[in-house]
Amino acid sequence: MLHKDRKAALRRERLASRDAMSVESRIEASLAIADAGAAAIEVLPGTIVSGFFPIRSEVDIRPLLAKLRERGARLALPIIHDRETIVFRELLPGAELVDTGFGTRGPGPEAPVVDPGLMLVPLAAFDARGHRIGYGAGYYDRAIARLRASGKEPRLIGIAFDCQEVPEVPAEDHDVELEALLTESGFRVFGKQVSA
């Protein structure tokens, strides 16, 4: 089976597993993720942290984002910039939210576009080596490549539920490895220490 086909099968399987979680289980796990993330993720005041608002059965990281903001982080959310990539608009307190193209809402066009120093990355599946399977459109891979090409090196922390782990993600050259992963079981570091 080709890497692409294997990834698609793992994506379907792990998203079905995530979808099968009860609403109560997802809420409890999301709160545990917020607590673990707040304890493990160091941010300096002014650090731009990109997050995401949950769609479908994703982890709800809004409590974690609120805790990071309390420590001085500036928050940003992804917006589809064109059909090929995403940019990150700053999430300012009290700003009106608009449809962003992900089936969720985010800052409107008046919000500044910013480059995150730390990215909380949604995903469909992950393995114990820090490899991830996204949703298949490649938005995050291209956004990270664009940031790196401009000299930025954002820290990458994957966000998922434990049920999204797979034995092995078939990695390809264009895939971006995570530095760490945050689930309801805690914070795992794969490479260098994560701080921003």
N, CA, C and O atoms as a DFTB+ gen file, in Angstrom:
784 C
 N C O
     1  1       0.838      -1.182       0.000
     2  2       0.000       0.000       0.000
     3  2       0.886       1.249       0.000
     4  3       1.858       1.320       0.752
     5  1       0.561       2.211      -0.821
     6  2       1.329       3.447      -0.897
     7  2       1.189       4.243       0.395
     8  3       0.194       4.119       1.109
     9  1       2.220       5.081       0.693
    10  2       2.171       5.916       1.893
    11  2       0.883       6.734       1.943
    12  3       0.231       6.829       2.983
    13  1       0.532       7.318       0.809
    14  2      -0.660       8.169       0.755
    15  2      -1.922       7.372       1.114
    16  3      -2.766       7.846       1.873
    17  1      -2.042       6.169       0.566
    18  2      -3.207       5.327       0.852
    19  2      -3.212       4.867       2.308
    20  3      -4.259       4.828       2.954
    21  1      -2.031       4.520       2.813
    22  2      -1.922       4.086       4.218
    23  2      -2.282       5.235       5.161
    24  3      -2.982       5.043       6.155
    25  1      -1.796       6.425       4.833
    26  2      -2.136       7.590       5.653
    27  2      -3.638       7.852       5.637
    28  3      -4.235       8.137       6.676
    29  1      -4.246       7.757       4.459
    30  2      -5.689       8.000       4.347
    31  2      -6.473       6.993       5.190
    32  3      -7.456       7.350       5.839
    33  1      -6.031       5.731       5.177
    34  2      -6.709       4.703       5.974
    35  2      -6.543       4.977       7.467
    36  3      -7.503       4.864       8.229
    37  1      -5.328       5.338       7.888
    38  2      -5.099       5.664       9.304
    39  2      -5.899       6.897       9.717
    40  3      -6.455       6.943      10.814
    41  1      -5.955       7.893       8.834
    42  2      -6.717       9.113       9.118
    43  2      -8.195       8.765       9.371
    44  3      -8.781       9.193      10.365
    45  1      -8.776       7.992       8.467
    46  2     -10.193       7.609       8.615
    47  2     -10.421       6.843       9.914
    48  3     -11.379       7.102      10.642
    49  1      -9.530       5.903      10.191
    50  2      -9.653       5.047      11.383
    51  2      -9.569       5.868      12.677
    52  3     -10.402       5.718      13.571
    53  1      -8.562       6.727      12.765
    54  2      -8.369       7.499      14.002
    55  2      -9.427       8.593      14.167
    56  3      -9.829       8.888      15.292
    57  1      -9.881       9.192      13.078
    58  2     -10.962      10.184      13.195
    59  2     -12.266       9.509      13.605
    60  3     -13.054      10.088      14.353
    61  1     -12.501       8.295      13.125
    62  2     -13.692       7.553      13.549
    63  2     -13.610       7.242      15.036
    64  3     -14.614       7.308      15.745
    65  1     -12.422       6.906      15.503
    66  2     -12.231       6.634      16.926
    67  2     -12.478       7.902      17.749
    68  3     -13.120       7.851      18.799
    69  1     -11.968       9.032      17.270
    70  2     -12.188      10.306      17.961
    71  2     -13.671      10.663      17.959
    72  3     -14.210      11.104      18.974
    73  1     -14.331      10.469      16.811
    74  2     -15.761      10.771      16.706
    75  2     -16.593       9.906      17.651
    76  3     -17.663      10.318      18.098
    77  1     -16.097       8.705      17.953
    78  2     -16.840       7.781      18.810
    79  2     -16.776       8.158      20.288
    80  3     -17.538       7.625      21.094
    81  1     -15.883       9.066      20.647
    82  2     -15.820       9.513      22.050
    83  2     -17.105      10.250      22.401
    84  3     -17.642      10.997      21.583
    85  1     -17.593      10.039      23.609
    86  2     -18.787      10.773      24.038
    87  2     -18.436      12.249      24.219
    88  3     -17.271      12.593      24.419
    89  1     -19.426      13.104      24.149
    90  2     -19.213      14.536      24.354
    91  2     -18.580      14.774      25.723
    92  3     -17.665      15.587      25.857
    93  1     -19.072      14.060      26.738
    94  2     -18.535      14.216      28.090
    95  2     -17.067      13.822      28.155
    96  3     -16.265      14.505      28.793
    97  1     -16.714      12.725      27.499
    98  2     -15.307      12.280      27.476
    99  2     -14.424      13.306      26.795
   100  3     -13.315      13.579      27.256
   101  1     -14.911      13.883      25.690
   102  2     -14.111      14.897      24.985
   103  2     -13.924      16.137      25.845
   104  3     -12.839      16.718      25.863
   105  1     -14.964      16.551      26.558
   106  2     -14.854      17.728      27.431
   107  2     -13.845      17.457      28.539
   108  3     -12.962      18.277      28.790
   109  1     -13.971      16.302      29.206
   110  2     -13.043      15.968      30.296
   111  2     -11.606      15.866      29.793
   112  3     -10.681      16.353      30.442
   113  1     -11.423      15.233      28.639
   114  2     -10.079      15.097      28.086
   115  2      -9.526      16.459      27.663
   116  3      -8.338      16.724      27.849
   117  1     -10.364      17.316      27.101
   118  2      -9.918      18.654      26.692
   119  2      -9.469      19.469      27.900
   120  3      -8.481      20.200      27.824
   121  1     -10.186      19.348      29.010
   122  2      -9.797      20.065      30.230
   123  2      -8.488      19.502      30.795
   124  3      -7.650      20.258      31.286
   125  1      -8.311      18.183      30.725
   126  2      -7.049      17.572      31.174
   127  2      -5.892      18.043      30.286
   128  3      -4.789      18.289      30.775
   129  1      -6.146      18.166      28.990
   130  2      -5.131      18.658      28.057
   131  2      -4.764      20.099      28.398
   132  3      -3.588      20.464      28.375
   133  1      -5.766      20.918      28.715
   134  2      -5.503      22.319      29.086
   135  2      -4.634      22.383      30.338
   136  3      -3.686      23.166      30.395
   137  1      -4.950      21.564      31.341
   138  2      -4.154      21.558      32.579
   139  2      -2.726      21.094      32.321
   140  3      -1.776      21.706      32.808
   141  1      -2.570      20.005      31.551
   142  2      -1.232      19.476      31.262
   143  2      -0.430      20.468      30.431
   144  3       0.764      20.662      30.661
   145  1      -1.088      21.089      29.472
   146  2      -0.398      22.060      28.624
   147  2       0.024      23.290      29.395
   148  3       1.129      23.798      29.207
   149  1      -0.851      23.773      30.263
   150  2      -0.517      24.957      31.060
   151  2       0.670      24.680      31.974
   152  3       1.483      25.569      32.224
   153  1       0.772      23.452      32.474
   154  2       1.885      23.090      33.360
   155  2       3.188      22.884      32.590
   156  3       4.265      23.154      33.121
   157  1       3.105      22.410      31.351
   158  2       4.314      22.007      30.618
   159  2       4.836      23.039      29.631
   160  3       6.038      23.082      29.370
   161  1       3.969      23.861      29.083
   162  2       4.381      24.775      28.018
   163  2       4.813      26.107      28.616
   164  3       4.028      26.820      29.241
   165  1       6.077      26.416      28.405
   166  2       6.618      27.699      28.863
   167  2       6.494      28.709      27.729
   168  3       6.900      28.432      26.600
   169  1       5.939      29.867      28.023
   170  2       5.886      30.943      27.040
   171  2       6.367      32.233      27.687
   172  3       6.013      32.547      28.823
   173  1       7.167      32.962      26.952
   174  2       7.582      34.277      27.404
   175  2       6.501      35.279      27.025
   176  3       5.840      35.106      26.000
   177  1       6.305      36.316      27.821
   178  2       5.322      37.338      27.443
   179  2       5.614      37.865      26.037
   180  3       6.761      38.148      25.691
   181  1       4.565      37.990      25.243
   182  2       4.704      38.466      23.868
   183  2       4.868      37.376      22.833
   184  3       4.782      37.645      21.635
   185  1       5.105      36.131      23.276
   186  2       5.213      35.015      22.328
   187  2       3.897      34.862      21.575
   188  3       2.824      34.872      22.180
   189  1       3.981      34.721      20.273
   190  2       2.776      34.500      19.469
   191  2       2.529      33.001      19.404
   192  3       3.366      32.241      18.917
   193  1       1.372      32.590      19.899
   194  2       0.973      31.182      19.934
   195  2      -0.215      31.005      18.999
   196  3      -1.262      31.622      19.198
   197  1      -0.057      30.165      17.981
   198  2      -1.199      29.864      17.120
   199  2      -1.921      28.655      17.687
   200  3      -1.309      27.650      18.050
   201  1      -3.216      28.779      17.751
   202  2      -4.068      27.684      18.205
   203  2      -5.109      27.407      17.150
   204  3      -4.899      27.681      15.968
   205  1      -6.222      26.869      17.571
   206  2      -7.333      26.607      16.659
   207  2      -8.587      26.471      17.493
   208  3      -8.533      26.036      18.644
   209  1      -9.710      26.841      16.919
   210  2     -10.998      26.583      17.557
   211  2     -11.468      25.227      17.037
   212  3     -11.285      24.926      15.858
   213  1     -12.066      24.411      17.889
   214  2     -12.375      23.031      17.493
   215  2     -13.451      22.935      16.421
   216  3     -14.434      23.676      16.421
   217  1     -13.231      22.004      15.516
   218  2     -14.260      21.620      14.557
   219  2     -14.539      20.138      14.764
   220  3     -13.680      19.385      15.222
   221  1     -15.735      19.744      14.424
   222  2     -16.173      18.361      14.583
   223  2     -15.831      17.863      15.998
   224  3     -16.273      18.454      16.983
   225  1     -15.061      16.799      16.099
   226  2     -14.781      16.209      17.416
   227  2     -13.375      16.534      17.921
   228  3     -12.842      15.804      18.757
   229  1     -12.763      17.616      17.428
   230  2     -11.412      17.980      17.847
   231  2     -11.339      18.337      19.326
   232  3     -12.346      18.655      19.959
   233  1     -10.127      18.275      19.856
   234  2      -9.841      18.766      21.199
   235  2     -10.220      20.245      21.256
   236  3      -9.923      21.006      20.335
   237  1     -10.871      20.638      22.330
   238  2     -11.194      22.053      22.537
   239  2     -10.050      22.665      23.346
   240  3      -9.961      22.462      24.557
   241  1      -9.176      23.415      22.668
   242  2      -8.019      23.989      23.358
   243  2      -8.274      25.423      23.823
   244  3      -7.349      26.094      24.279
   245  1      -9.509      25.897      23.716
   246  2      -9.771      27.266      24.162
   247  2      -9.400      27.486      25.629
   248  3      -8.879      28.554      25.951
   249  1      -9.643      26.523      26.544
   250  2      -9.172      26.742      27.925
   251  2      -7.649      26.879      28.019
   252  3      -7.151      27.693      28.796
   253  1      -6.910      26.094      27.239
   254  2      -5.454      26.206      27.220
   255  2      -5.026      27.554      26.661
   256  3      -4.134      28.198      27.214
   257  1      -5.650      27.988      25.572
   258  2      -5.316      29.285      24.991
   259  2      -5.545      30.401      26.004
   260  3      -4.743      31.330      26.096
   261  1      -6.634      30.316      26.763
   262  2      -6.918      31.339      27.773
   263  2      -5.810      31.363      28.833
   264  3      -5.386      32.434      29.269
   265  1      -5.347      30.181      29.242
   266  2      -4.276      30.119      30.257
   267  2      -2.973      30.691      29.710
   268  3      -2.251      31.377      30.434
   269  1      -2.663      30.423      28.454
   270  2      -1.438      30.965      27.861
   271  2      -1.544      32.478      27.703
   272  3      -0.558      33.190      27.897
   273  1      -2.719      32.973      27.355
   274  2      -2.919      34.424      27.248
   275  2      -2.704      35.090      28.605
   276  3      -2.114      36.168      28.685
   277  1      -3.183      34.449      29.672
   278  2      -3.002      35.006      31.015
   279  2      -1.521      35.170      31.354
   280  3      -1.162      36.030      32.158
   281  1      -0.650      34.341      30.741
   282  2       0.787      34.423      30.982
   283  2       1.490      35.369      30.009
   284  3       2.717      35.462      29.997
   285  1       0.705      36.063      29.202
   286  2       1.289      37.061      28.311
   287  2       1.439      36.649      26.865
   288  3       1.967      37.422      26.065
   289  1       0.989      35.447      26.497
   290  2       1.069      35.032      25.098
   291  2       0.099      35.857      24.260
   292  3      -0.982      36.231      24.714
   293  1       0.512      36.129      23.030
   294  2      -0.387      36.712      22.027
   295  2      -0.931      35.536      21.233
   296  3      -0.170      34.658      20.828
   297  1      -2.229      35.509      21.006
   298  2      -2.852      34.369      20.348
   299  2      -3.158      34.664      18.889
   300  3      -3.418      35.805      18.510
   301  1      -3.123      33.615      18.082
   302  2      -3.459      33.714      16.666
   303  2      -4.212      32.455      16.253
   304  3      -4.055      31.393      16.854
   305  1      -5.033      32.596      15.213
   306  2      -5.781      31.468      14.670
   307  2      -5.522      31.367      13.172
   308  3      -5.281      32.381      12.518
   309  1      -5.569      30.148      12.618
   310  2      -5.326      29.965      11.182
   311  2      -6.521      30.412      10.348
   312  3      -7.679      30.228      10.721
   313  1      -6.196      31.000       9.219
   314  2      -7.198      31.453       8.249
   315  2      -6.735      30.957       6.885
   316  3      -5.555      31.075       6.555
   317  1      -7.641      30.406       6.094
   318  2      -7.254      30.014       4.736
   319  2      -6.999      31.291       3.948
   320  3      -7.897      32.108       3.744
   321  1      -5.745      31.445       3.506
   322  2      -5.318      32.659       2.798
   323  2      -5.672      32.570       1.318
   324  3      -6.180      33.528       0.735
   325  1      -5.413      31.465       0.741
   326  2      -5.794      31.165      -0.632
   327  2      -6.097      29.674      -0.630
   328  3      -6.185      29.065       0.436
   329  1      -6.250      29.109      -1.745
   330  2      -6.597      27.685      -1.753
   331  2      -5.424      26.790      -1.359
   332  3      -5.602      25.587      -1.167
   333  1      -4.234      27.363      -1.238
   334  2      -3.036      26.566      -1.012
   335  2      -2.457      26.650       0.395
   336  3      -1.770      25.724       0.826
   337  1      -2.713      27.731       1.119
   338  2      -2.014      27.901       2.380
   339  2      -2.876      28.614       3.413
   340  3      -3.966      29.107       3.120
   341  1      -2.357      28.650       4.612
   342  2      -3.002      29.387       5.687
   343  2      -2.047      30.462       6.190
   344  3      -0.827      30.357       6.068
   345  1      -2.650      31.494       6.757
   346  2      -1.906      32.504       7.495
   347  2      -2.521      32.546       8.888
   348  3      -3.565      31.944       9.139
   349  1      -1.866      33.257       9.778
   350  2      -2.344      33.325      11.156
   351  2      -2.688      34.768      11.489
   352  3      -1.846      35.659      11.381
   353  1      -3.936      34.990      11.894
   354  2      -4.378      36.326      12.293
   355  2      -4.433      36.395      13.807
   356  3      -4.856      35.451      14.475
   357  1      -3.998      37.532      14.336
   358  2      -3.980      37.703      15.779
   359  2      -5.400      37.747      16.335
   360  3      -6.278      38.426      15.804
   361  1      -5.596      37.006      17.415
   362  2      -6.884      36.946      18.102
   363  2      -6.851      37.953      19.247
   364  3      -6.338      37.661      20.328
   365  1      -7.396      39.128      19.004
   366  2      -7.394      40.187      20.003
   367  2      -8.640      40.083      20.870
   368  3      -9.705      39.729      20.367
   369  1      -8.533      40.384      22.164
   370  2      -9.699      40.302      23.043
   371  2     -10.840      41.174      22.513
   372  3     -10.639      42.331      22.143
   373  1     -12.035      40.593      22.487
   374  2     -13.223      41.335      22.078
   375  2     -13.408      41.493      20.585
   376  3     -14.400      42.078      20.150
   377  1     -12.465      40.978      19.773
   378  2     -12.581      41.118      18.320
   379  2     -13.725      40.254      17.792
   380  3     -13.991      39.168      18.307
   381  1     -14.387      40.753      16.766
   382  2     -15.454      39.982      16.131
   383  2     -14.842      38.816      15.360
   384  3     -13.805      38.959      14.712
   385  1     -15.492      37.672      15.439
   386  2     -15.019      36.486      14.729
   387  2     -15.853      36.274      13.477
   388  3     -17.053      36.548      13.467
   389  1     -15.213      35.783      12.419
   390  2     -15.878      35.540      11.140
   391  2     -15.603      34.101      10.706
   392  3     -14.737      33.434      11.270
   393  1     -16.341      33.627       9.703
   394  2     -16.073      32.310       9.139
   395  2     -14.675      32.313       8.523
   396  3     -14.300      33.260       7.832
   397  1     -13.904      31.250       8.774
   398  2     -12.510      31.223       8.331
   399  2     -12.240      30.234       7.208
   400  3     -11.134      30.216       6.667
   401  1     -13.198      29.424       6.846
   402  2     -12.962      28.442       5.799
   403  2     -12.670      27.063       6.345
   404  3     -12.504      26.127       5.563
   405  1     -12.601      26.899       7.641
   406  2     -12.355      25.590       8.247
   407  2     -13.624      25.009       8.863
   408  3     -13.579      23.950       9.489
   409  1     -14.755      25.694       8.690
   410  2     -15.955      25.284       9.405
   411  2     -15.931      25.823      10.819
   412  3     -16.689      25.370      11.676
   413  1     -15.061      26.788      11.063
   414  2     -14.948      27.411      12.374
   415  2     -14.859      28.915      12.173
   416  3     -15.002      29.416      11.058
   417  1     -14.624      29.620      13.257
   418  2     -14.561      31.076      13.192
   419  2     -13.193      31.554      13.664
   420  3     -12.491      30.863      14.403
   421  1     -12.836      32.756      13.217
   422  2     -11.559      33.326      13.603
   423  2     -11.567      34.824      13.361
   424  3     -12.587      35.382      12.958
   425  1     -10.442      35.479      13.601
   426  2     -10.346      36.924      13.420
   427  2     -10.595      37.327      11.963
   428  3     -10.223      36.605      11.038
   429  1     -11.218      38.468      11.777
   430  2     -11.519      38.980      10.444
   431  2     -10.320      39.627       9.778
   432  3      -9.231      39.662      10.350
   433  1     -10.519      40.144       8.561
   434  2      -9.417      40.695       7.769
   435  2      -8.760      41.927       8.389
   436  3      -7.646      42.285       8.006
   437  1      -9.426      42.576       9.335
   438  2      -8.820      43.740       9.997
   439  2      -7.760      43.320      11.016
   440  3      -6.949      44.147      11.433
   441  1      -7.754      42.050      11.421
   442  2      -6.775      41.564      12.398
   443  2      -5.418      41.416      11.727
   444  3      -5.339      40.991      10.575
   445  1      -4.342      41.765      12.444
   446  2      -3.007      41.635      11.838
   447  2      -2.621      40.181      11.585
   448  3      -2.938      39.289      12.372
   449  1      -1.922      39.964      10.458
   450  2      -1.339      38.658      10.168
   451  2      -0.010      38.598      10.917
   452  3       0.803      39.518      10.831
   453  1       0.200      37.508      11.650
   454  2       1.392      37.359      12.483
   455  2       2.043      36.007      12.212
   456  3       1.409      35.093      11.685
   457  1       3.310      35.895      12.576
   458  2       4.049      34.641      12.450
   459  2       4.212      34.041      13.841
   460  3       4.878      34.630      14.692
   461  1       3.610      32.872      14.084
   462  2       3.708      32.273      15.417
   463  2       5.104      31.765      15.732
   464  3       5.823      31.275      14.861
   465  1       5.467      31.897      17.001
   466  2       6.701      31.301      17.494
   467  2       6.453      29.921      18.061
   468  3       7.374      29.115      18.194
   469  1       5.201      29.654      18.395
   470  2       4.791      28.348      18.904
   471  2       3.459      28.008      18.266
   472  3       2.524      28.808      18.296
   473  1       3.375      26.828      17.692
   474  2       2.153      26.407      17.006
   475  2       1.560      25.190      17.712
   476  3       2.231      24.175      17.899
   477  1       0.303      25.309      18.097
   478  2      -0.470      24.176      18.595
   479  2      -1.179      23.607      17.370
   480  3      -2.069      24.241      16.803
   481  1      -0.774      22.405      16.972
   482  2      -1.138      21.865      15.668
   483  2      -2.207      20.775      15.804
   484  3      -1.986      19.775      16.488
   485  1      -3.363      20.961      15.157
   486  2      -4.365      19.892      15.156
   487  2      -3.906      18.757      14.251
   488  3      -3.102      18.966      13.343
   489  1      -4.415      17.563      14.498
   490  2      -4.010      16.435      13.669
   491  2      -5.051      15.328      13.726
   492  3      -5.935      15.320      14.583
   493  1      -4.925      14.402      12.797
   494  2      -5.829      13.259      12.740
   495  2      -5.240      12.046      13.446
   496  3      -5.964      11.275      14.075
   497  1      -3.913      11.876      13.340
   498  2      -3.240      10.731      13.959
   499  2      -1.787      11.089      14.225
   500  3      -1.240      12.012      13.624
   501  1      -1.167      10.338      15.143
   502  2       0.236      10.561      15.487
   503  2       0.842       9.249      15.930
   504  3       0.138       8.287      16.237
   505  1       2.191       9.229      15.957
   506  2       2.864       8.052      16.500
   507  2       3.859       8.480      17.575
   508  3       4.035       9.671      17.833
   509  1       4.498       7.507      18.192
   510  2       5.386       7.760      19.325
   511  2       6.699       8.421      18.924
   512  3       7.489       8.792      19.792
   513  1       6.947       8.575      17.623
   514  2       8.176       9.233      17.158
   515  2       7.971      10.725      16.884
   516  3       8.932      11.441      16.602
   517  1       6.730      11.191      16.965
   518  2       6.459      12.596      16.676
   519  2       6.023      12.863      15.254
   520  3       5.990      14.014      14.820
   521  1       5.686      11.816      14.522
   522  2       5.142      11.998      13.184
   523  2       3.630      12.154      13.289
   524  3       2.987      11.544      14.143
   525  1       3.074      12.980      12.409
   526  2       1.647      13.255      12.453
   527  2       1.015      13.034      11.087
   528  3       1.670      13.089      10.046
   529  1      -0.273      12.783      11.140
   530  2      -1.083      12.782       9.929
   531  2      -2.090      13.908      10.121
   532  3      -2.859      13.915      11.082
   533  1      -2.074      14.852       9.197
   534  2      -3.029      15.949       9.251
   535  2      -4.341      15.526       8.619
   536  3      -4.655      14.339       8.531
   537  1      -5.091      16.505       8.187
   538  2      -6.398      16.219       7.590
   539  2      -6.316      15.970       6.094
   540  3      -7.334      15.698       5.459
   541  1      -5.125      16.059       5.522
   542  2      -4.940      15.665       4.132
   543  2      -4.776      16.804       3.145
   544  3      -4.414      16.561       1.993
   545  1      -5.031      18.041       3.556
   546  2      -4.930      19.157       2.618
   547  2      -3.534      19.775       2.591
   548  3      -3.210      20.505       1.655
   549  1      -2.699      19.500       3.595
   550  2      -1.330      19.994       3.613
   551  2      -1.166      21.443       4.038
   552  3      -0.082      22.005       3.886
   553  1      -2.219      22.063       4.568
   554  2      -2.143      23.479       4.942
   555  2      -1.036      23.759       5.956
   556  3      -0.250      24.691       5.784
   557  1      -0.980      22.952       7.006
   558  2       0.029      23.203       8.040
   559  2       1.431      22.939       7.524
   560  3       2.349      23.706       7.817
   561  1       1.616      21.862       6.758
   562  2       2.947      21.573       6.214
   563  2       3.439      22.750       5.365
   564  3       4.595      23.155       5.479
   565  1       2.564      23.296       4.515
   566  2       2.971      24.422       3.658
   567  2       3.200      25.687       4.475
   568  3       4.133      26.439       4.195
   569  1       2.363      25.935       5.484
   570  2       2.546      27.128       6.319
   571  2       3.871      27.053       7.085
   572  3       4.586      28.049       7.190
   573  1       4.192      25.882       7.615
   574  2       5.445      25.712       8.352
   575  2       6.632      25.867       7.404
   576  3       7.629      26.496       7.757
   577  1       6.530      25.301       6.208
   578  2       7.601      25.447       5.212
   579  2       7.797      26.918       4.850
   580  3       8.932      27.373       4.711
   581  1       6.706      27.660       4.698
   582  2       6.791      29.086       4.382
   583  2       7.478      29.849       5.510
   584  3       8.335      30.696       5.257
   585  1       7.101      29.550       6.765
   586  2       7.725      30.220       7.907
   587  2       9.220      29.910       7.970
   588  3      10.036      30.802       8.202
   589  1       9.572      28.648       7.764
   590  2      10.986      28.256       7.809
   591  2      11.775      28.906       6.681
   592  3      12.922      29.309       6.879
   593  1      11.171      29.012       5.500
   594  2      11.855      29.650       4.369
   595  2      12.124      31.124       4.641
   596  3      13.054      31.698       4.074
   597  1      11.320      31.741       5.505
   598  2      11.521      33.156       5.840
   599  2      12.414      33.324       7.078
   600  3      12.552      34.427       7.605
   601  1      13.020      32.215       7.536
   602  2      13.948      32.290       8.654
   603  2      13.327      32.056      10.018
   604  3      14.015      32.149      11.034
   605  1      12.050      31.757      10.057
   606  2      11.365      31.486      11.330
   607  2      11.453      29.983      11.614
   608  3      11.477      29.164      10.696
   609  1      11.501      29.648      12.883
   610  2      11.547      28.239      13.287
   611  2      10.521      28.035      14.401
   612  3      10.888      27.919      15.571
   613  1       9.227      27.992      14.037
   614  2       8.211      27.855      15.087
   615  2       8.299      26.512      15.790
   616  3       8.601      25.494      15.168
   617  1       8.039      26.515      17.072
   618  2       7.973      25.272      17.836
   619  2       6.625      24.631      17.536
   620  3       5.613      25.325      17.437
   621  1       6.610      23.302      17.390
   622  2       5.426      22.578      16.946
   623  2       4.976      21.593      18.018
   624  3       5.688      20.642      18.338
   625  1       3.801      21.826      18.562
   626  2       3.227      20.923      19.553
   627  2       1.910      20.394      18.988
   628  3       0.970      21.154      18.757
   629  1       1.857      19.085      18.772
   630  2       0.633      18.457      18.289
   631  2      -0.385      18.351      19.414
   632  3      -0.031      18.175      20.580
   633  1      -1.646      18.461      19.046
   634  2      -2.748      18.373      20.004
   635  2      -3.694      17.271      19.538
   636  3      -4.186      17.304      18.410
   637  1      -3.946      16.296      20.408
   638  2      -4.825      15.188      20.030
   639  2      -5.320      14.469      21.284
   640  3      -4.861      14.732      22.395
   641  1      -6.250      13.577      21.080
   642  2      -6.678      12.660      22.136
   643  2      -5.818      11.395      22.037
   644  3      -5.293      11.077      20.970
   645  1      -5.681      10.679      23.152
   646  2      -4.903       9.437      23.166
   647  2      -5.365       8.453      22.093
   648  3      -4.541       7.749      21.509
   649  1      -6.665       8.396      21.826
   650  2      -7.206       7.417      20.878
   651  2      -6.739       7.663      19.442
   652  3      -7.013       6.848      18.561
   653  1      -6.038       8.773      19.194
   654  2      -5.570       9.084      17.847
   655  2      -4.156       8.545      17.574
   656  3      -3.613       8.741      16.487
   657  1      -3.569       7.870      18.561
   658  2      -2.227       7.324      18.360
   659  2      -2.290       6.062      17.502
   660  3      -3.201       5.244      17.631
   661  1      -1.300       5.929      16.628
   662  2      -1.156       4.748      15.783
   663  2       0.256       4.187      15.994
   664  3       1.141       4.914      16.443
   665  1       0.476       2.916      15.679
   666  2       1.810       2.344      15.881
   667  2       2.892       3.056      15.081
   668  3       3.994       3.273      15.585
   669  1       2.588       3.421      13.836
   670  2       3.592       4.091      13.008
   671  2       2.916       4.880      11.906
   672  3       2.039       4.376      11.204
   673  1       3.341       6.135      11.765
   674  2       2.891       6.979      10.660
   675  2       3.890       6.807       9.522
   676  3       5.089       6.996       9.723
   677  1       3.414       6.450       8.328
   678  2       4.330       6.367       7.191
   679  2       4.802       7.778       6.828
   680  3       4.044       8.559       6.255
   681  1       6.043       8.099       7.159
   682  2       6.564       9.456       6.961
   683  2       7.066       9.643       5.539
   684  3       7.648       8.743       4.935
   685  1       6.817      10.858       5.020
   686  2       7.300      11.251       3.702
   687  2       8.218      12.455       3.867
   688  3       8.220      13.099       4.917
   689  1       8.992      12.759       2.840
   690  2       9.979      13.829       2.928
   691  2       9.375      15.174       3.314
   692  3       9.992      15.931       4.063
   693  1       8.181      15.483       2.818
   694  2       7.578      16.796       3.078
   695  2       6.909      16.885       4.455
   696  3       6.510      17.970       4.878
   697  1       6.785      15.769       5.143
   698  2       6.122      15.771       6.444
   699  2       6.956      16.508       7.485
   700  3       8.183      16.418       7.501
   701  1       6.270      17.230       8.343
   702  2       6.914      18.001       9.395
   703  2       6.750      17.247      10.708
   704  3       5.636      16.910      11.108
   705  1       7.884      16.983      11.380
   706  2       7.826      16.280      12.667
   707  2       7.492      17.253      13.789
   708  3       7.873      18.423      13.754
   709  1       6.785      16.751      14.769
   710  2       6.447      17.527      15.954
   711  2       7.605      17.519      16.935
   712  3       8.369      16.555      16.997
   713  1       7.732      18.584      17.693
   714  2       8.711      18.593      18.785
   715  2       8.108      17.976      20.030
   716  3       8.817      17.404      20.857
   717  1       6.782      18.094      20.162
   718  2       6.106      17.565      21.347
   719  2       4.658      17.297      20.997
   720  3       4.154      17.733      19.962
   721  1       4.002      16.568      21.885
   722  2       2.597      16.233      21.711
   723  2       1.894      16.368      23.049
   724  3       2.444      16.022      24.094
   725  1       0.679      16.873      23.000
   726  2      -0.128      17.060      24.191
   727  2      -1.432      16.289      24.031
   728  3      -2.207      16.545      23.110
   729  1      -1.669      15.332      24.948
   730  2      -2.933      14.591      25.000
   731  2      -3.426      14.623      26.441
   732  3      -2.798      15.226      27.311
   733  1      -4.552      13.972      26.680
   734  2      -5.082      13.928      28.046
   735  2      -4.169      13.146      28.991
   736  3      -4.298      13.267      30.209
   737  1      -3.246      12.345      28.446
   738  2      -2.289      11.616      29.287
   739  2      -1.082      12.460      29.658
   740  3      -0.282      12.059      30.504
   741  1      -0.938      13.629      29.033
   742  2       0.166      14.501      29.384
   743  2       0.926      15.014      28.185
   744  3       0.438      14.988      27.055
   745  1       2.134      15.482      28.452
   746  2       2.983      16.176      27.491
   747  2       4.181      15.296      27.177
   748  3       4.907      14.891      28.085
   749  1       4.396      14.996      25.902
   750  2       5.535      14.175      25.475
   751  2       6.447      15.010      24.599
   752  3       5.987      15.647      23.651
   753  1       7.712      15.011      24.900
   754  2       8.699      15.714      24.079
   755  2       9.416      14.685      23.219
   756  3       9.874      13.656      23.714
   757  1       9.508      14.977      21.917
   758  2      10.158      14.038      20.994
   759  2      11.588      14.421      20.708
   760  3      12.439      13.550      20.528
   761  1      11.871      15.720      20.662
   762  2      13.227      16.163      20.305
   763  2      13.738      17.088      21.372
   764  3      13.773      16.750      22.555
   765  1      14.139      18.279      20.929
   766  2      14.670      19.256      21.880
   767  2      13.565      19.776      22.788
   768  3      12.380      19.659      22.478
   769  1      13.968      20.345      23.904
   770  2      13.027      20.880      24.895
   771  2      12.198      21.983      24.258
   772  3      12.731      22.811      23.520
   773  1      10.900      22.002      24.537
   774  2      10.004      22.981      23.955
   775  2       9.778      24.125      24.918
   776  3       9.262      23.928      26.019
   777  1      10.162      25.322      24.506
   778  2       9.858      26.539      25.255
   779  2       9.813      27.667      24.240
   780  3      10.399      27.575      23.162
   781  1       9.122      28.716      24.593
   782  2       9.031      29.847      23.656
   783  2       9.103      31.140      24.431
   784  3       9.045      32.218      23.839
